[in-house]
Amino acid sequence: MRNRIAAGLLAAAALVGTVGLGATQASATPVRAPHQVADQDNAADAPPGWVLRGKYWTHGGCVEAGQDGVQRHHWEEFQCANGSLQWVLWTNR
Protein backbone atom coordinates (compact mmCIF):
# COMPACT_ATOMS: atom_id res chain seq x y z
CA MET A 1 0.00 0.00 0.00
CA ARG A 2 2.74 2.40 0.97
CA ASN A 3 4.64 1.67 -2.28
CA ARG A 4 1.52 2.42 -4.36
CA ILE A 5 1.07 5.80 -2.69
CA ALA A 6 4.74 6.68 -3.18
CA ALA A 7 4.60 5.63 -6.84
CA GLY A 8 1.43 7.66 -7.38
CA LEU A 9 2.95 10.75 -5.81
CA LEU A 10 6.10 10.36 -7.89
CA ALA A 11 4.07 10.03 -11.10
CA ALA A 12 1.98 13.09 -10.21
CA ALA A 13 5.11 15.15 -9.50
CA ALA A 14 6.64 14.11 -12.83
CA LEU A 15 3.45 15.07 -14.69
CA VAL A 16 3.25 18.48 -13.00
CA GLY A 17 6.93 19.13 -13.79
CA THR A 18 6.47 18.16 -17.43
CA VAL A 19 3.37 20.32 -17.88
CA GLY A 20 5.04 23.29 -16.18
CA LEU A 21 8.17 22.95 -18.31
CA GLY A 22 6.14 22.85 -21.55
CA ALA A 23 4.20 25.98 -20.55
CA THR A 24 7.39 27.82 -19.68
CA GLN A 25 9.02 27.04 -23.00
CA ALA A 26 5.87 27.86 -24.95
CA SER A 27 5.76 31.36 -23.50
CA ALA A 28 9.47 32.03 -23.99
CA THR A 29 10.29 34.48 -26.75
CA PRO A 30 13.01 33.51 -29.19
CA VAL A 31 16.26 35.46 -28.82
CA ARG A 32 17.70 34.56 -32.19
CA ALA A 33 18.16 37.12 -34.93
CA PRO A 34 15.68 36.82 -37.80
CA HIS A 35 16.71 35.17 -41.07
CA GLN A 36 19.44 33.14 -39.42
CA VAL A 37 19.62 29.45 -38.74
CA ALA A 38 20.68 29.36 -35.11
CA ASP A 39 22.02 25.82 -34.84
CA GLN A 40 24.43 24.82 -37.57
CA ASP A 41 23.75 21.16 -36.68
CA ASN A 42 20.12 21.61 -37.72
CA ALA A 43 20.87 23.71 -40.80
CA ALA A 44 20.66 20.63 -43.03
CA ASP A 45 17.18 19.88 -41.63
CA ALA A 46 15.89 23.38 -42.40
CA PRO A 47 13.27 23.82 -45.09
CA PRO A 48 14.68 26.17 -47.77
CA GLY A 49 14.46 29.78 -46.57
CA TRP A 50 12.92 28.91 -43.19
CA VAL A 51 14.19 30.02 -39.77
CA LEU A 52 14.71 27.92 -36.65
CA ARG A 53 12.79 29.63 -33.84
CA GLY A 54 13.12 27.28 -30.89
CA LYS A 55 12.90 23.81 -29.41
CA TYR A 56 10.08 22.59 -27.19
CA TRP A 57 9.61 19.52 -25.01
CA THR A 58 6.02 18.98 -26.16
CA HIS A 59 4.29 19.16 -29.54
CA GLY A 60 1.55 21.27 -27.96
CA GLY A 61 4.09 23.83 -26.73
CA CYS A 62 5.62 24.06 -30.19
CA VAL A 63 2.22 24.53 -31.87
CA GLU A 64 1.20 27.14 -29.30
CA ALA A 65 4.38 29.15 -29.94
CA GLY A 66 3.88 28.86 -33.71
CA GLN A 67 0.27 30.03 -33.51
CA ASP A 68 1.30 32.89 -31.24
CA GLY A 69 3.77 34.09 -33.87
CA VAL A 70 1.11 33.90 -36.60
CA GLN A 71 -1.34 35.92 -34.48
CA ARG A 72 1.34 38.55 -33.79
CA HIS A 73 2.19 38.70 -37.53
CA HIS A 74 5.80 37.62 -36.98
CA TRP A 75 5.37 34.90 -39.65
CA GLU A 76 2.63 33.47 -41.83
CA GLU A 77 3.48 29.78 -41.62
CA PHE A 78 5.19 27.46 -39.19
CA GLN A 79 5.86 23.79 -38.72
CA CYS A 80 6.84 21.68 -35.75
CA ALA A 81 9.35 18.99 -36.68
CA ASN A 82 10.12 16.11 -34.38
CA GLY A 83 13.79 16.45 -33.43
CA SER A 84 15.97 13.91 -31.67
CA LEU A 85 14.77 14.95 -28.19
CA GLN A 86 12.50 17.95 -28.68
CA TRP A 87 10.03 19.47 -31.12
CA VAL A 88 11.66 22.06 -33.39
CA LEU A 89 9.73 25.17 -34.49
CA TRP A 90 10.47 26.37 -38.04
CA THR A 91 8.92 29.54 -39.50
CA ASN A 92 8.81 30.97 -43.00
CA ARG A 93 10.47 34.23 -41.93
Phi and psi in degrees as a GROMACS rama.xvg file:
@    title "Ramachandran Plot"
@    xaxis  label "Phi"
@    yaxis  label "Psi"
@TYPE xy
-63.2709  -37.4601  ARG-2
-66.4631  -36.6586  ASN-3
-64.7141  -41.5205  ARG-4
-65.5329  -45.0667  ILE-5
-62.6915  -41.9114  ALA-6
-65.8437  -39.5366  ALA-7
-64.419  -42.7911  GLY-8
-65.586  -39.1889  LEU-9
-64.7362  -42.7549  LEU-10
-64.381  -41.026  ALA-11
-65.3054  -40.4799  ALA-12
-65.1208  -39.5078  ALA-13
-65.3633  -39.9305  ALA-14
-65.2128  -45.0255  LEU-15
-62.8741  -41.4367  VAL-16
-63.9017  -40.4745  GLY-17
-67.2557  -44.8273  THR-18
-64.4092  -42.8152  VAL-19
-64.677  -38.8889  GLY-20
-66.6724  -41.8055  LEU-21
-63.6083  -39.9536  GLY-22
-68.2981  -36.5591  ALA-23
-65.8682  -44.778  THR-24
-69.7165  -33.852  GLN-25
-66.2863  -31.6189  ALA-26
-89.338  -8.24429  SER-27
-71.9921  137.575  ALA-28
-90.1219  140.661  THR-29
-67.6783  142.904  PRO-30
-107.89  8.32976  VAL-31
-84.3248  149.392  ARG-32
-70.5101  143.473  ALA-33
-65.2666  154.806  PRO-34
62.0622  31.0841  HIS-35
-131.842  141.94  GLN-36
-89.2778  117.697  VAL-37
-71.6919  -45.4333  ALA-38
-101.847  118.462  ASP-39
-66.6856  -26.0674  GLN-40
-63.7079  -33.8632  ASP-41
-94.3321  1.3909  ASN-42
-61.476  -35.0901  ALA-43
-69.0503  -25.6379  ALA-44
-83.705  -10.3816  ASP-45
-70.5504  134.828  ALA-46
-63.764  147.867  PRO-47
-56.2951  124.436  PRO-48
79.5155  4.00067  GLY-49
-95.4467  160.847  TRP-50
-118.095  133.933  VAL-51
-76.0438  122.335  LEU-52
-104.451  -27.0877  ARG-53
170.469  172.104  GLY-54
-124.051  140.675  LYS-55
-133.129  146.679  TYR-56
-72.6449  -29.2023  TRP-57
-121.452  152.159  THR-58
-63.8349  -40.1436  HIS-59
-60.5347  -40.0291  GLY-60
-65.3531  -38.8656  GLY-61
-65.2035  -46.5075  CYS-62
-63.2968  -41.4907  VAL-63
-60.8431  -44.2332  GLU-64
-65.5865  -38.8619  ALA-65
-64.7641  -44.8103  GLY-66
-64.176  -37.555  GLN-67
-61.1821  -42.2116  ASP-68
-65.2785  -36.97  GLY-69
-65.386  -45.1601  VAL-70
-64.9229  -30.4653  GLN-71
-89.3746  3.1675  ARG-72
63.0434  31.7904  HIS-73
-80.9655  -30.5727  HIS-74
-154.916  161.337  TRP-75
-94.371  -32.1567  GLU-76
-132.777  153.637  GLU-77
-149.319  162.332  PHE-78
-146.292  146.568  GLN-79
-107.227  112.691  CYS-80
-100.4  142.038  ALA-81
-80.0194  109.707  ASN-82
-84.4173  -169.861  GLY-83
-68.0032  -37.4491  SER-84
-125.145  -25.0037  LEU-85
-133.587  167.668  GLN-86
-85.1818  135.398  TRP-87
-109.34  125.685  VAL-88
-92.9012  120.379  LEU-89
-113.791  140.049  TRP-90
-127.304  159.562  THR-91
-79.7576  -8.64356  ASN-92
